[in-house]
Amino acid sequence: MEITGGGRLEVRITSADVGKRVSVRYVTDSAEAGAKFTDAVGVLTSWDSGVLLITRKSGETVRVEESALAAGKVVPPAPARRRGPSATFLELARATARAWQPVESEALGEWTLRAADGFTRRANSALPLGEPGLPVAEALEHVRAWYAARKLPAYIQTATGAEGTQELLCAALDRHGWRREVSAEVRIGALAPIGDLDADISAVRLSRTVDEAWLRRYQRFEEASPAVRSVLASGPSVWFASVAGTGGVPAAIGRCVVDGRWAGFMAVEVDPGQRRRGLATSVMTALARQALDEGASASWLQVEADNDGARALYDGMGFAPHHHYHHYRWAEA
């Protein structure tokens, strides 16, 4: 970082820059012992009572004492990706939501409250893609009451790390007693290279409907509620893939939702005893070819940060991170 004036480090940010992307350098060890510096880049979400809060792309919040600031400046949004499809946050957020629809929903301004008998956080969380039409505190109270009426925990899905994401809302949720439980990456990539992979798809069966065998491999089968089939079948053009296994349980499965130019991949799972045989690649290649036939050209998927095996697979397929998403839960007293 170079934030200098006449060869000296300068702090060029103020509390008026809350909401902007900033780069700061601050002291992390006592100056008496020899000052050590750390840099942080992210959205300045708060500057209050001598403390700055900066939200990184991953959603991590960095706390910086104003007295420890050595340098700081406003920086432009992260540069656009140089390969693969382009996508705004809102376009991608809406496409991912259409691919995993709840059983019940209700609008709160530009927020959508979603419920599906508790089957997955995605289908049982508020999705804020604009203003709720109420002060934030009142909107959060409305969300809590809506989920309480359905005997469900109150969740809100947010995003960080791309232009137009919700770092300020994340900070507000923290202040109002909500706690982040789960985070994951949304990745995007070109679809044609996946369809062009040299994979054996002869054993992959595609179906428009989910059957009992597919559900036996699905990791959430034990959580299955009456809503599970409804959620899994939701989306503009839904396909289920499976590779036959033993005992009536597929060796591998996957799900794809085709929606205009987008193909979303979900529930790609392989029998632990059948891994490293290319089954996940075969499933995704078969689904990608079907999506290409329907006119899709771009793809997306979601992967948790600690799933190293899946991340390596998707890296090799050309997927790159677009943004991170998070589920915040109301921390009841």
Disulfide bonds with the S-S distance in Angstrom:
none
